[in-house]
Amino acid sequence: MSNRVQDVAIIGGGIAGPVTALALHKAGIRATVYESYPSTADGLGGTIALAPNGMAALEIVGAADAVRAVAEPAYRQAMAVGARRVAMPALAGVEPYQVVRRSDLYRILHDRATAEGIAIEHGRRLTEAREEGDRVTAVFADGSTVPADVLVGADGVQSTVRRLIDPDAPGPRYTGMLAFEGVSPFEVPEEPGTMTFAFGKRGYYIYWPALGGGTTFGVNLPHPRPMTIKEARAVPSREWMATLLDVYGEDVPGGELLRHLSAENLRVTGALYIMPPVPHWYRGRLVLVGDAVHAPSNSSGQGASLAIESAIELARCLRDVEDVSEAFAIYERTRRARVERIAARAAKINHAKAPGPVARALMPVIMPIFLKLVMKPEKTLGPDQRYRIDWPARPGHDRTR
């Protein structure tokens, strides 16, 4: 496989897919995005926090300013366990986390891709990929086919491409939590730009003052089995609200945030998953990017940012390395250690979000571990948030600064 890549088929139109397409376009490589859903994700999904390194990566594809225009910057973070509240140190000299609705990020990336002449086709569900020589053909559920030099799987934790690369690949692990969000009229006393991570009596939640008044919050509801968005939204909102009040009703301010929110304004954002290490990131002319290959716990604060980084790094490898198998190997070598290190660190504290008496019993152990980590932000967070992709340089020359 030695012909330089000229056109790429990208499966998945979420975050990693359009970013990959934009970076490939910047590298002079044609790319088309194929999304299985019949329409765009306007109005769907919850909020995500983009770390400084993720924002720096978005600068490369020209999307960072548009994100900042609609995001809420989180200048400060705090951790609360019952009545105990601890300010979390932050790195100096980096921009704040940018909290943005996932649907807004989708729109920005799709608009940016359209402005660059990149096609995003909806209703195209991949079922098979056939390799012949130096080409790969994507086969879709409607019987249509698309030939390309490379096929990129940016199709999320339930990735079809991952199974095509390796039928024995591990799938996503359900964390035991369903996620909900809302903007409550209840006002918390925290200063604007402060994000608080709260461990209640039976669960974990996060909240911050909303722009324009009220409080934006997200709660993780312990649930025995994962549910699709369609399944979760089929449950009447008043039933979810009753369940959430049973879990969080005695917490401060969690109970007040819920009691002041009307049931119809409660949003289900879906089951939470993490990806275990994936043995094979690529095979032949198929390769994975984003959540399809690495989806750390939301404890990391890096999921979307890592997906954006990997999308850009993959494009750079295909730009500079003529042999496709070598380009994929360099891409994996460049990215694997970083994403797995961040995921492993997040896993150390993720089980603190378990419900009920287990969480309460663990907190005296988890709190010192967590504080030990965050009290040395330059050592623990510096390599994550100061990481920068040097786009003009050849792959393997990224840096922390």
Backbone torsions as a table, in degrees:
resi	resn	phi	psi	omega
1	MET	NA	94.7	-172.5
2	SER	-130.3	-0.3	178.6
3	ASN	-79.5	135.2	-179.4
4	ARG	-63.9	139.8	-176.8
5	VAL	-69.0	133.7	178.5
6	GLN	-119.2	-31.6	178.8
7	ASP	-142.2	144.2	-172.7
8	VAL	-131.9	136.1	172.2
9	ALA	-101.2	123.7	-177.9
10	ILE	-110.5	123.7	-179.4
11	ILE	-98.5	113.3	179.9
12	GLY	118.6	122.6	-176.2
13	GLY	-112.6	27.9	179.9
14	GLY	-78.5	-106.4	178.8
15	ILE	-103.9	-55.7	-175.3
16	ALA	-62.9	-35.1	-177.8
17	GLY	-62.1	-57.3	178.3
18	PRO	-62.1	-35.4	177.7
19	VAL	-65.1	-42.0	176.1
20	THR	-58.7	-44.8	-179.9
21	ALA	-61.9	-43.3	179.9
22	LEU	-64.5	-41.9	179.9
23	ALA	-68.5	-39.1	176.4
24	LEU	-63.6	-42.1	177.3
25	HIS	-59.3	-42.8	178.2
26	LYS	-62.8	-30.8	179.4
27	ALA	-84.0	-1.8	179.2
28	GLY	85.6	22.2	-179.0
29	ILE	-115.2	129.9	179.4
30	ARG	-69.5	141.3	179.0
31	ALA	-146.3	141.9	174.2
32	THR	-128.1	137.7	-179.1
33	VAL	-102.0	131.6	178.7
34	TYR	-117.4	118.0	-176.0
35	GLU	-113.8	133.6	-176.5
36	SER	-72.0	-31.6	-178.8
37	TYR	-69.8	146.8	-174.8
38	PRO	-74.3	-13.2	-177.9
39	SER	-144.5	177.4	179.7
40	THR	-73.4	171.6	-176.5
41	ALA	-95.4	25.4	-179.2
42	ASP	-56.7	127.0	176.5
43	GLY	81.9	-3.0	-177.5
44	LEU	-101.6	156.6	175.4
45	GLY	87.8	167.0	-179.9
46	GLY	-99.0	-146.0	179.9
47	THR	-107.1	152.5	175.3
48	ILE	-132.9	154.0	178.7
49	ALA	-108.4	124.2	178.1
50	LEU	-97.4	122.9	-178.2
51	ALA	-76.0	165.7	179.8
52	PRO	-54.9	-38.6	179.0
53	ASN	-67.6	-33.8	176.3
54	GLY	-68.5	-39.7	177.3
55	MET	-65.7	-38.7	177.4
56	ALA	-62.3	-37.6	178.0
57	ALA	-67.5	-38.0	178.0
58	LEU	-65.7	-26.8	175.4
59	GLU	-57.9	-36.1	-176.4
60	ILE	-62.5	-36.4	-179.3
61	VAL	-100.3	11.8	172.3
62	GLY	74.0	25.2	-177.2
63	ALA	-111.8	-5.2	-172.1
64	ALA	-65.4	-44.5	-177.1
65	ASP	-63.6	-38.5	178.9
66	ALA	-65.0	-35.2	177.1
67	VAL	-67.3	-46.5	-179.9
68	ARG	-59.4	-31.7	-176.9
69	ALA	-67.2	-24.4	-177.8
70	VAL	-115.0	-4.5	-175.1
71	ALA	-88.7	163.3	171.1
72	GLU	-106.7	115.0	179.8
73	PRO	-72.1	135.6	176.4
74	ALA	-104.0	98.0	-175.9
75	TYR	-79.2	-28.4	-175.9
76	ARG	-134.3	151.0	175.5
77	GLN	-131.8	146.5	178.2
78	ALA	-139.1	157.0	178.0
79	MET	-121.6	133.6	-178.8
80	ALA	-126.6	131.0	174.0
81	VAL	-127.5	104.7	-173.0
82	GLY	61.4	-127.3	-179.7
83	ALA	-85.2	-8.8	-177.5
84	ARG	-86.2	129.5	-177.8
85	ARG	-130.0	132.4	-176.9
86	VAL	-129.1	126.3	174.4
87	ALA	-71.6	136.6	-178.6
88	MET	-98.6	123.3	-179.6
89	PRO	-61.8	150.7	179.8
90	ALA	-123.1	159.6	175.8
91	LEU	-70.8	146.3	174.1
92	ALA	-89.8	146.5	172.0
93	GLY	81.2	14.3	174.5
94	VAL	-124.2	155.0	179.1
95	GLU	-72.0	158.6	-179.5
96	PRO	-69.8	162.2	168.7
97	TYR	-56.4	141.7	176.6
98	GLN	-109.0	115.0	-177.4
99	VAL	-94.0	119.8	-172.9
100	VAL	-136.2	146.0	173.9
101	ARG	-67.9	137.0	-178.7
102	ARG	-57.3	-39.4	-179.8
103	SER	-64.2	-34.4	176.8
104	ASP	-67.5	-40.3	177.8
105	LEU	-64.6	-42.4	173.9
106	TYR	-53.5	-50.5	-175.9
107	ARG	-61.2	-43.4	-179.5
108	ILE	-61.2	-46.3	-178.5
109	LEU	-67.9	-39.2	177.9
110	HIS	-67.0	-42.3	178.1
111	ASP	-63.1	-39.8	179.5
112	ARG	-64.9	-42.4	178.9
113	ALA	-63.6	-44.2	179.1
114	THR	-61.4	-40.6	179.3
115	ALA	-62.7	-28.4	179.7
116	GLU	-90.4	2.5	178.7
117	GLY	81.0	18.9	179.6
118	ILE	-88.8	128.7	-179.1
119	ALA	-83.6	136.4	172.2
120	ILE	-124.2	111.8	-176.3
121	GLU	-102.2	128.3	-178.5
122	HIS	-99.1	162.8	-179.6
123	GLY	70.9	27.0	-178.9
124	ARG	-116.6	93.6	-178.3
125	ARG	-94.4	117.9	-179.0
126	LEU	-71.0	136.5	175.8
127	THR	-121.6	-23.8	-173.8
128	GLU	-158.3	157.7	173.4
129	ALA	-138.0	124.7	-178.4
130	ARG	-112.3	125.4	178.5
131	GLU	-100.2	132.5	176.6
132	GLU	-139.9	107.9	-179.6
133	GLY	62.3	-124.7	-177.2
134	ASP	-98.5	25.7	178.6
135	ARG	-133.6	158.4	173.9
136	VAL	-132.6	140.7	-179.5
137	THR	-115.0	122.1	175.5
138	ALA	-84.0	130.9	179.3
139	VAL	-113.0	127.7	-175.8
140	PHE	-107.1	163.9	-174.5
141	ALA	-61.7	-26.9	179.8
142	ASP	-82.7	3.9	179.1
143	GLY	91.5	-9.1	179.7
144	SER	-75.1	156.7	179.6
145	THR	-131.7	152.8	178.2
146	VAL	-137.9	120.3	175.7
147	PRO	-85.9	150.1	178.5
148	ALA	-158.2	166.7	174.4
149	ASP	-76.4	-34.3	-177.0
150	VAL	-143.5	144.5	174.1
151	LEU	-117.6	124.2	-177.5
152	VAL	-106.2	126.6	175.7
153	GLY	-92.1	100.2	175.3
154	ALA	-114.3	39.5	-168.5
155	ASP	-104.2	31.0	166.4
156	GLY	75.6	-173.7	-172.5
157	VAL	-65.2	-25.4	178.3
158	GLN	-95.0	33.2	-170.5
159	SER	-52.2	127.0	170.4
160	THR	-73.2	-39.5	-177.7
161	VAL	-64.0	-36.5	178.1
162	ARG	-59.0	-40.8	179.4
163	ARG	-70.9	-31.5	176.8
164	LEU	-69.3	-37.5	177.6
165	ILE	-67.8	-43.5	-176.8
166	ASP	-149.3	102.2	-179.7
167	PRO	-59.4	-21.7	179.6
168	ASP	-95.8	7.7	-178.9
169	ALA	-61.7	144.5	177.1
170	PRO	-66.7	148.7	175.4
171	GLY	-96.7	179.4	-179.7
172	PRO	-68.2	150.5	176.9
173	ARG	-104.3	125.6	177.3
174	TYR	-71.4	132.1	-176.7
175	THR	-81.5	-7.3	-175.7
176	GLY	87.0	12.6	-176.2
177	MET	-129.0	139.8	166.0
178	LEU	-105.4	143.0	-175.9
179	ALA	-105.8	140.3	177.7
180	PHE	-134.0	153.5	177.9
181	GLU	-141.2	163.6	174.8
182	GLY	-171.8	166.8	171.9
183	VAL	-117.8	106.6	-175.6
184	SER	-89.4	142.9	174.3
185	PRO	-66.0	-17.2	-178.9
186	PHE	-64.6	132.2	-178.1
187	GLU	-97.4	125.4	174.6
188	VAL	-90.6	155.7	-175.1
189	PRO	-79.2	-3.3	-176.1
190	GLU	-68.0	151.9	177.9
191	GLU	-68.5	141.1	176.9
192	PRO	-53.0	142.5	-177.5
193	GLY	87.5	9.1	179.1
194	THR	-107.3	123.4	178.1
195	MET	-106.1	125.6	-176.9
196	THR	-113.4	127.8	175.9
197	PHE	-100.1	113.9	-170.8
198	ALA	-115.5	133.1	174.7
199	PHE	-104.2	106.5	179.7
200	GLY	-83.4	-171.8	-177.6
201	LYS	-66.7	-31.5	-175.8
202	ARG	-131.2	4.6	-178.4
203	GLY	-171.0	-178.8	-174.0
204	TYR	-117.4	140.7	175.5
205	TYR	-149.3	167.7	-177.4
206	ILE	-137.2	145.5	-179.9
207	TYR	-152.7	156.5	176.6
208	TRP	-158.1	149.2	178.4
209	PRO	-58.8	132.4	-178.0
210	ALA	-86.4	146.4	172.7
211	LEU	-63.5	130.2	-179.9
212	GLY	90.2	1.2	176.8
213	GLY	111.0	156.5	-177.9
214	GLY	82.2	-168.2	-176.0
215	THR	-137.7	125.6	173.3
216	THR	-83.5	135.8	-179.9
217	PHE	-144.0	156.2	174.1
218	GLY	-134.1	137.9	179.9
219	VAL	-125.4	145.1	174.2
220	ASN	-104.7	117.3	-177.2
221	LEU	-99.1	117.3	174.5
222	PRO	-57.6	129.3	-177.8
223	HIS	-146.4	136.0	-172.2
224	PRO	-66.8	-23.0	-178.8
225	ARG	-141.0	153.0	177.2
226	PRO	-70.6	152.9	175.9
227	MET	-131.6	141.9	172.3
228	THR	-70.5	163.5	176.6
229	ILE	-58.2	-41.8	-179.6
230	LYS	-61.3	-44.0	178.6
231	GLU	-63.9	-45.7	-176.9
232	ALA	-65.4	-38.0	-178.5
233	ARG	-77.8	-11.9	174.7
234	ALA	-75.7	-18.8	176.4
235	VAL	-79.1	128.6	-179.5
236	PRO	-55.7	138.9	-177.6
237	SER	-57.5	-35.0	-179.1
238	ARG	-64.0	-30.6	177.8
239	GLU	-71.1	-42.8	176.5
240	TRP	-62.7	-41.0	-178.9
241	MET	-61.4	-41.7	178.8
242	ALA	-62.7	-40.4	179.0
243	THR	-65.9	-43.5	-179.9
244	LEU	-64.8	-39.1	178.2
245	LEU	-66.3	-32.7	176.6
246	ASP	-64.5	-35.4	-178.4
247	VAL	-82.9	-43.3	-170.5
248	TYR	-111.1	-2.2	-171.2
249	GLY	-59.3	-28.8	-178.6
250	GLU	-89.6	-4.9	-177.8
251	ASP	-83.9	151.9	177.0
252	VAL	-120.1	120.0	6.8
253	PRO	-96.7	11.7	-173.9
254	GLY	-53.4	-44.9	179.8
255	GLY	-62.3	-42.1	-179.3
256	GLU	-68.0	-37.4	178.2
257	LEU	-59.1	-42.4	-179.5
258	LEU	-73.4	-42.9	-177.1
259	ARG	-64.9	-27.9	179.4
260	HIS	-87.1	-4.6	-178.3
261	LEU	-97.8	132.0	174.7
262	SER	-73.7	146.2	-175.1
263	ALA	-58.1	-37.1	-177.3
264	GLU	-68.6	-15.8	178.3
265	ASN	-95.8	5.6	174.3
266	LEU	-82.9	130.0	-177.9
267	ARG	-111.4	130.7	171.9
268	VAL	-88.1	124.9	-179.0
269	THR	-109.9	-3.1	169.0
270	GLY	116.3	173.4	176.7
271	ALA	-74.0	147.7	-179.7
272	LEU	-100.1	130.9	-179.2
273	TYR	-126.6	158.4	166.5
274	ILE	-129.2	155.4	176.9
275	MET	-103.9	125.8	170.9
276	PRO	-70.3	167.7	178.2
277	PRO	-55.5	133.3	-179.1
278	VAL	-96.7	122.3	-176.1
279	PRO	-61.9	-39.8	-173.8
280	HIS	-123.1	112.8	179.0
281	TRP	-82.2	-17.5	-176.9
282	TYR	-155.3	161.7	170.9
283	ARG	-154.8	129.1	-179.5
284	GLY	56.8	-118.9	-179.1
285	ARG	-107.3	19.2	176.1
286	LEU	-109.6	139.3	-177.9
287	VAL	-148.0	152.7	-177.6
288	LEU	-107.9	152.3	177.4
289	VAL	-149.0	152.6	175.4
290	GLY	69.8	-147.1	-175.4
291	ASP	-61.3	-19.8	177.9
292	ALA	-62.6	-24.4	-176.6
293	VAL	-123.9	-24.7	176.0
294	HIS	-149.8	116.6	178.0
295	ALA	-134.8	89.8	-178.6
296	PRO	-72.0	163.7	174.6
297	SER	-55.3	150.6	177.3
298	ASN	-66.3	-8.4	172.0
299	SER	-60.8	-25.4	-175.3
300	SER	-72.0	-29.4	-173.4
301	GLY	65.6	19.0	-172.4
302	GLN	-129.6	-0.2	-173.1
303	GLY	-53.0	-56.9	-178.4
304	ALA	-67.5	-38.0	-178.9
305	SER	-64.3	-40.8	178.0
306	LEU	-66.3	-37.8	177.8
307	ALA	-62.2	-41.8	179.2
308	ILE	-65.4	-44.7	177.5
309	GLU	-57.6	-48.5	-176.3
310	SER	-63.7	-37.1	178.2
311	ALA	-60.1	-43.4	-179.0
312	ILE	-71.4	-39.1	179.1
313	GLU	-64.5	-40.1	177.2
314	LEU	-60.8	-44.1	179.1
315	ALA	-61.9	-40.2	-179.5
316	ARG	-65.5	-38.9	178.7
317	CYS	-65.1	-42.3	178.8
318	LEU	-69.3	-26.7	176.5
319	ARG	-69.2	-42.2	-167.1
320	ASP	-104.0	-14.7	-176.8
321	VAL	-117.0	114.9	-172.3
322	GLU	-68.3	-41.5	-178.6
323	ASP	-77.0	121.9	-173.5
324	VAL	-63.0	-44.1	-179.4
325	SER	-63.2	-37.5	177.4
326	GLU	-68.6	-40.1	178.5
327	ALA	-60.3	-43.6	179.5
328	PHE	-65.4	-40.0	-179.2
329	ALA	-64.3	-41.5	178.5
330	ILE	-66.5	-41.9	177.3
331	TYR	-56.9	-50.0	-179.9
332	GLU	-63.8	-43.2	-178.9
333	ARG	-62.8	-36.6	-179.2
334	THR	-70.7	-34.3	-170.7
335	ARG	-100.7	-34.1	-168.5
336	ARG	-57.6	-51.2	-175.7
337	ALA	-59.6	-40.7	-178.2
338	ARG	-65.2	-51.4	-174.6
339	VAL	-68.6	-35.7	-179.0
340	GLU	-73.8	-31.7	176.3
341	ARG	-65.2	-45.2	-179.9
342	ILE	-65.4	-41.4	179.5
343	ALA	-64.3	-39.6	-178.7
344	ALA	-66.3	-39.8	179.2
345	ARG	-66.2	-40.5	178.9
346	ALA	-64.1	-35.5	-178.7
347	ALA	-64.1	-26.2	-178.6
348	LYS	-64.9	-29.8	-178.8
349	ILE	-110.0	-7.1	-174.3
350	ASN	-63.4	-34.3	-177.0
351	HIS	-70.8	-6.7	173.5
352	ALA	-68.3	-14.6	179.7
353	LYS	-86.9	4.6	177.1
354	ALA	-64.5	153.3	-174.6
355	PRO	-83.5	170.8	165.6
356	GLY	62.2	-154.2	-173.6
357	PRO	-63.5	-25.8	178.2
358	VAL	-60.9	-48.4	179.9
359	ALA	-62.3	-42.2	-178.9
360	ARG	-62.7	-38.0	179.7
361	ALA	-70.5	-32.3	-177.4
362	LEU	-79.1	-25.1	-171.7
363	MET	-56.9	-40.0	177.6
364	PRO	-60.7	-25.9	178.1
365	VAL	-85.1	-43.5	-174.5
366	ILE	-71.2	-39.7	-176.3
367	MET	-56.1	-49.9	178.4
368	PRO	-61.6	-36.7	178.7
369	ILE	-63.5	-46.6	-178.9
370	PHE	-62.3	-46.2	-179.1
371	LEU	-64.9	-34.6	177.3
372	LYS	-61.6	-36.5	178.7
373	LEU	-70.7	-52.5	-171.5
374	VAL	-77.1	-19.1	-179.6
375	MET	-75.1	-6.2	174.6
376	LYS	-122.8	65.2	-171.4
377	PRO	-61.6	-35.5	-178.2
378	GLU	-65.6	-37.0	-179.2
379	LYS	-74.8	-42.5	-173.8
380	THR	-91.9	-39.8	-176.6
381	LEU	-98.8	-22.8	-178.7
382	GLY	-55.2	-51.1	179.7
383	PRO	-61.7	-27.6	178.8
384	ASP	-76.6	-54.5	-168.7
385	GLN	-85.7	-21.1	178.5
386	ARG	-91.8	0.1	-179.1
387	TYR	-65.4	133.2	179.9
388	ARG	-134.7	135.8	173.5
389	ILE	-86.0	123.2	178.7
390	ASP	-89.1	88.6	-171.9
391	TRP	-55.0	-44.1	-178.3
392	PRO	-68.1	-24.1	-175.9
393	ALA	-77.4	162.5	174.7
394	ARG	-70.6	155.7	-179.4
395	PRO	-54.8	148.2	179.8
396	GLY	93.7	2.7	-177.7
397	HIS	-116.9	31.3	175.8
398	ASP	-77.5	168.5	-170.6
399	ARG	-151.9	161.2	170.4
400	THR	-109.0	131.5	-177.2
401	ARG	-138.3	NA	NA
